[in-house]
Amino acid sequence: MPVTVLLVDDEPLVRAGLRAVLEAQPDIEVVGEAADGAAVIPLVRQLRPDVVAMDVRMPLMDGIEATRTLLRTLPEPPKVLVVTTFENDEYVYDALRAGADGFLLKRAKPAEIVHAVRLVAEGESLLFPAAVRSLAAEYGNKRAREAMDRAALTEREASVLRLMARGLSNAEIAAELVVGSETVKSHVSAVLAKLGARDRTQAVIAAYESGFVAPR
């Protein structure tokens, strides 16, 4: 089954460019488009995409609120890939905190766009550029540090979280730690459960905000 994608951007040229890049792949299908976040919920209900490629800044409902609404409204929401112009935009970070699963620059090369959609669809990896890591550290707070302390991660779980924060997939973490992929999956699940994180993105945000991982 192909990965199905809904494109959400108020610029027709951006949507057309993304569609052209993605539909050139045999394993990806663009099932719909929207020009504003306000149209996302009805389209997701109708089309059931695996991934929503979501612009951050839109006139009626921005990508942050659209992401929050998706997660609040639907029991099994699609993955959300934030697509934007500036990597150090605080709107991007707010979208990630709201529950977006990954991050992509509009100027990315076609191969990078395809790779990002596949990774987010798999739920394995995280696109977390240095500028966004720095924003996460700036948002650091006592509550995040206390939550990390309460999580009481084991030494191996802590190692897995650090590698997750570097953007490594489960397979790459397994290779780094010289363990099996299933073992890594178990550790990732344990980290998410202990941190009360919905997904890998939320776990990595917690790691940076708490100071557990320092931005490079």
TAHUQUI-V973227 format. One record per pair of residues at least 24 apart in sequence whose C-alpha atoms are under 10 Angstrom apart, sorted by sequence separation. I is the first residue (numbers start at 1). J is the second residue. D is the distance in whole Angstrom. If there is no record, write none. Layout:
i = {I:I}
j = {J:J}
d = {D:D}
//
This chain:
i = {2:3:4:5:6:7:8:9:10:11:35:36:37:38:82:83:101:102:103:104:105:160:164:1:2:3:4:5:6:7:8:9:10:11:35:36:37:38:41:45:52:83:101:102:103:104:160:1:2:3:4:5:6:7:8:9:10:35:36:37:40:41:44:51:52:53:54:55:56:57:101:102:103:161:1:2:3:4:5:6:7:8:9:10:36:37:38:39:40:50:51:52:53:54:55:56:57:64:68:71:101:157:160:161:1:2:3:4:5:6:7:8:9:37:38:41:48:49:50:51:52:53:54:55:56:57:63:64:67:71:156:159:160:7:8:37:40:41:45:48:49:50:51:52:53:54:55:56:62:63:64:65:66:67:68:69:70:71:103:157:158:8:36:37:40:41:44:48:49:50:51:52:53:54:55:64:65:67:68:70:83:157:158:161:8:38:52:53:63:64:67:68:156:157:160:161:8:37:41:45:63:64:66:67:68:96:133:157:7:37:41:44:56:62:64:65:67:133:154:157:158:167:6:44:57:64:66:67:153:157:167:18:56:57:63:64:81:93:156:157:165:41:56:64:81:96:128:130:154:164:165:6:55:56:63:80:128:129:153:154:157:164:167:6:15:56:79:81:93:126:127:128:129:153:165:166:5:56:81:93:97:125:126:127:128:151:152:161:164:165:15:55:80:81:92:93:96:124:125:126:127:151:164:165:6:14:54:79:80:87:88:90:93:94:125:126:127:151:153:163:165:5:6:7:78:79:87:88:89:90:93:94:125:126:151:152:153:161:162:165:4:5:6:78:79:87:88:89:92:93:124:125:126:151:152:161:164:165:4:5:6:7:8:9:10:11:79:87:88:124:125:150:151:4:5:6:7:8:9:10:81:82:86:87:88:90:124:125:150:151:162:3:4:5:6:7:8:9:10:54:81:88:89:90:93:123:124:125:148:149:161:162:3:4:5:6:7:8:9:10:11:53:88:122:123:124:125:147:148:166:2:3:4:5:6:7:8:9:10:52:147:165:9:10:52:53:54:55:147:158:165:166:8:10:51:53:54:55:119:162:163:165:166:53:55:144:161:162:10:161:162:9:9:158:8:148:158:148:147:148:147:124:144:145:148:149:144:145:148:143:144:145:147:148:149:53:124:144:145:146:148:52:140:141:144:145:51:139:140:143:144:145:50:51:140:141:142:143:144:145:52:136:137:140:141:142:144:14:51:52:136:137:139:140:141:142:50:51:135:136:137:138:139:140:141:50:51:133:136:137:138:139:140:6:49:50:133:136:137:5:128:132:135:136:137:138:4:5:6:7:8:9:126:127:133:134:135:136:137:5:8:9:124:125:126:133:134:136:137:5:7:123:124:125:128:132:133:137:123:124:128:137:138:123:126:136:137:136:133:134:135:133:134:133:134:132:133:131:130:131:24:28:129:130:27:18:21:22:17:21:22:25:28:20:21:24:28:22:23:27:14:18:21:22:17:21:22:18:22:18:101:99:101:102:99:100:101:102:99:101:100:101:99:100:99:97:98:96:97:96:97:96:97:5:93:4:3:3:5:4:3:3}
j = {26:27:28:29:30:31:32:33:34:35:59:60:61:62:106:107:125:126:127:128:129:184:188:26:27:28:29:30:31:32:33:34:35:36:60:61:62:63:66:70:77:108:126:127:128:129:185:27:28:29:30:31:32:33:34:35:36:61:62:63:66:67:70:77:78:79:80:81:82:83:127:128:129:187:28:29:30:31:32:33:34:35:36:37:63:64:65:66:67:77:78:79:80:81:82:83:84:91:95:98:128:184:187:188:29:30:31:32:33:34:35:36:37:65:66:69:76:77:78:79:80:81:82:83:84:85:91:92:95:99:184:187:188:36:37:66:69:70:74:77:78:79:80:81:82:83:84:85:91:92:93:94:95:96:97:98:99:100:132:186:187:38:66:67:70:71:74:78:79:80:81:82:83:84:85:94:95:97:98:100:113:187:188:191:39:69:83:84:94:95:98:99:187:188:191:192:40:69:73:77:95:96:98:99:100:128:165:189:40:70:74:77:89:95:97:98:100:166:187:190:191:200:40:78:91:98:100:101:187:191:201:53:91:92:98:99:116:128:191:192:200:77:92:100:117:132:164:166:190:200:201:43:92:93:100:117:165:166:190:191:194:201:204:44:53:94:117:119:131:164:165:166:167:191:203:204:44:95:120:132:136:164:165:166:167:190:191:200:203:204:55:95:120:121:132:133:136:164:165:166:167:191:204:205:47:55:95:120:121:128:129:131:134:135:166:167:168:192:194:204:206:47:48:49:120:121:129:130:131:132:135:136:167:168:193:194:195:203:204:207:47:48:49:121:122:130:131:132:135:136:167:168:169:194:195:204:207:208:48:49:50:51:52:53:54:55:123:131:132:168:169:194:195:49:50:51:52:53:54:55:126:127:131:132:133:135:169:170:195:196:207:49:50:51:52:53:54:55:56:100:127:134:135:136:139:169:170:171:194:195:207:208:50:51:52:53:54:55:56:57:58:100:135:169:170:171:172:194:195:213:50:51:52:53:54:55:56:57:58:100:195:213:58:59:101:102:103:104:196:207:214:215:58:60:101:103:104:105:169:212:213:215:216:104:106:195:212:213:62:213:214:62:63:212:63:203:213:206:206:207:207:185:205:206:209:210:206:207:210:206:207:208:210:211:212:117:188:208:209:210:212:117:205:206:209:210:117:205:206:209:210:211:117:118:207:208:209:210:211:212:120:204:205:208:209:210:212:83:120:121:205:206:208:209:210:211:120:121:205:206:207:208:209:210:211:121:122:204:207:208:209:210:211:78:121:122:205:208:209:78:201:205:208:209:210:211:78:79:80:81:82:83:200:201:207:208:209:210:211:80:83:84:199:200:201:208:209:211:212:81:83:199:200:201:204:208:209:213:200:201:205:214:215:201:204:214:215:215:213:214:215:214:215:215:216:215:216:215:215:216:110:114:215:216:114:106:109:110:106:110:111:114:117:110:111:114:118:113:114:118:106:110:113:114:110:114:115:113:117:114:198:197:199:200:198:199:200:201:199:201:201:202:201:202:202:201:202:201:202:202:205:205:206:117:205:117:117:118:121:121:121:122}
d = {7:6:6:6:6:8:9:8:8:7:9:6:5:8:10:10:9:6:5:9:10:8:9:10:4:5:5:5:6:6:6:6:4:10:10:6:6:9:8:10:10:10:7:5:7:9:10:7:5:6:6:6:5:5:5:5:6:10:7:6:7:10:9:9:7:9:7:9:7:10:8:7:8:9:9:6:8:6:7:6:6:6:6:9:8:9:9:9:9:8:5:6:6:6:6:7:8:7:8:9:10:9:7:8:10:10:10:9:9:8:8:6:8:8:7:8:10:9:5:5:5:5:5:5:6:10:9:8:7:7:10:10:7:10:7:5:9:6:8:9:6:6:6:6:6:6:6:9:9:9:9:10:9:9:9:9:9:9:9:9:9:10:9:8:8:10:9:8:9:9:7:8:6:8:9:7:8:10:6:10:10:6:10:7:9:9:10:10:10:5:7:7:8:7:8:9:8:9:8:9:7:8:9:7:9:10:9:10:9:10:8:8:9:9:9:8:7:10:9:8:8:10:9:8:8:6:10:10:10:6:10:9:7:9:10:9:8:10:10:10:9:10:7:8:7:9:10:10:10:7:9:8:9:10:9:9:8:9:9:9:10:9:9:8:9:9:9:10:10:8:9:8:9:7:8:9:10:7:7:6:9:8:8:9:7:10:10:9:9:5:10:10:8:9:8:9:10:9:10:8:6:8:7:8:8:10:10:7:9:9:9:10:10:10:9:5:9:10:7:10:10:9:9:10:10:6:7:9:9:8:7:10:6:7:9:8:9:8:8:7:9:9:6:8:9:9:5:8:10:7:9:6:8:5:9:7:10:8:8:5:8:9:7:8:10:9:8:6:6:8:5:8:6:5:6:6:6:6:6:8:10:10:10:7:9:7:5:7:8:9:8:8:5:5:5:5:5:5:10:9:9:9:9:10:10:9:6:10:9:10:8:10:6:6:6:6:7:6:8:8:9:10:8:10:10:9:10:9:7:10:9:8:9:7:8:9:9:8:6:10:7:8:7:8:10:10:9:10:9:10:10:10:9:10:10:9:10:10:8:8:10:9:10:9:9:10:9:7:10:9:10:10:9:9:9:10:10:7:8:8:10:9:9:8:10:9:6:9:7:10:8:10:8:9:9:8:10:9:7:8:8:9:9:10:6:4:7:10:9:9:5:7:9:9:9:10:9:8:8:8:10:9:9:7:6:7:10:10:7:10:6:10:9:4:6:10:9:6:10:8:9:9:6:6:9:6:10:9:9:5:7:9:7:10:10:9:8:6:5:9:9:10:9:5:8:10:10:9:10:10:10:9:7:9:10:8:9:9:7:10:9:9:9:8:7:7:9:9:10:10:10:8:8:9:9:10:9:9:8:10:10:7:10:10:9:10:7:8:9:8:9:8:6:6:8:9:8:9:7:9:10:8:10:7:10:9:9:8:10:6:9:8:9:9:8:10:8:8:10:9:8:8:8:6:9:7:10:8:9:9:10:10:8:10:8:9:8:7:8:6:8:8:8:9:7:8:9:7:7:8:7:8:9:8:9:10:8:7:9:9:7:9}
//
